[in-house]
């Protein structure tokens, strides 16, 4: 699991179906590891916000409405960090 922090970039899906391209959004407030507020821009560059957005972590089920997820790069970096931490702990 990646801990959300203010200023991190997430992918925002305005509906359950992850079709098309997500919106790039910045975390503006963290309610918990699974819920955040976001600010960003739509496909036309118009600013908008989304509050109390479910953040999909690890193997969470996709909720029925809007949600956010980590970008593949961020998930990859988190996996590398976790593997390195395990390697160091084993030494």
N, C-alpha and C positions, 0 to 999 in steps of 0.2 A: 504494500500500500504506500502511496505517495501522500505525504501530508501537504494539504493545500496551504499556501501562504499568499498574502496580499501582493499583487503585482505579477504573479505567475500567469502564463497564457494557457488557456484551455480551449478545446473545441466545444462549441455550443450547437446542439441540435434542437431546433425549435419544435420538433415533433418526434414521435417515437421512431418512425421510419428514418433510418440513417441513409437517406438518398441524397444525391447531389453533393454539394460541398458544405461543410460546417462553417460557422462563423468563428473567427478568432476573437476571443474575449479575454479581458483581464479580470483577475479576481480582485474585487473591491472590498469584500468582507467575507470572513469565514465564520459560519455558524457552527460547523463541525467538520470532521473528515469526509462527511457525505453530503454536505449542503453548503452552498456558497452563493454570494451575490456577484453578478458580473456586469461589466460595462464594456462596450465595444462598438463595432460598426457593422452594418448590413452589407450586402453585396454591392450596393450603390454608394457606399461610403457614408451613409447617414448614421449618426450615433444613436444608440439605444441601450437600454439596460434590461437585465433580467434578475429578479430577486428570488431568493429561496429556491435555487436550482439544485436538483439532485446531481451529485457528482458520482459517476460510475467508478467504483474502485475494484480492481482485480477482476473477479468473475461475477460481479453483481449482475442481477437481471436488469434489463433496460426497462425503466418505468414507462407508464402509459403516455406521459406528456413530455414536455421539454426536459432536457438533461444535458450535462456536460461530461466530457471525457478527456483524459490525458492524450496528448499527441503521441504517436508511436515512438518518436525520438525520445520523449521524456520517459516513457515506459522502459525503453532500452537502456537509457542512462541509469535509471533506478535499479534495473536488474544487474548491470555491471557493478554498481556500487555495492549492492547486497552481496554479490559473489566475492568481491574483493574483501569486504568486511568479514565474511566467513573464512576466507583464506588466511587473513591476518589473525583471526581468533584461534585458528587451528594450529598456528605456529608456536 
